[in-house]
Amino acid sequence: MDAAAHRLTIGQSARAGLARLGVSADLDAVLAATTTTAATLLGVRSAAVARRGAPTDPVLRIDAVTRTLRTDVVVPADDGSLSGHALAHVS
């Protein structure tokens, strides 16, 4: 199996596992598993789930993260951060 096919298989397996978890677990458990899976699939040390609580909120809410996040971390919405920019420009 070539590398692309292997990566596709791993990704599909991870999504299936998250789907199964989503049926029986609470939201916090699903979010924690999602960040761990994303970090593993991307080969990075940390991943987070961020969202805007309301359309006018100036900062993003971090719902889950694979590592410990300091309590003073502020992630600006819109073009104030990479995450904010990505969320603002999703089509």
Secondary structure, 3 states (H helix, E strand, C coil): CCHHHHHHHHHHHHHHHHHHHHHHCCHHHHHHHHHHHHHHHHCCCCCEEEECCCCCCCECEEEEECCCCCCCCCCECHHHCHHHHHHHCCC
